[in-house]
Amino acid sequence: MKLMVNGEAHEVAATTLAELLAALDYEGDWLATAVNSDLVHKASRAEFRLSDGDRIEILSPMQGG
């Protein structure tokens, strides 16, 4: 399936948001995720089905100041 992740094209076998995060080595309880501009809460990621062409944003906090 073809997805846009943080503005970059990816070809992946993942079918859920949780599988995609694991495949791309994103870990941690502090991630924020959105699919097609809609926020997806951590508790919903395992059941959230992806579709070809979805746009996924994965955000993580940055240190500094």
Secondary structure, DSSP 8 states (H G I E B T S, - for coil): -EEEETTEEEE----BHHHHHHHTT---TT-EEEETTEEE-GGGTTT-B--TT-EEEEE------
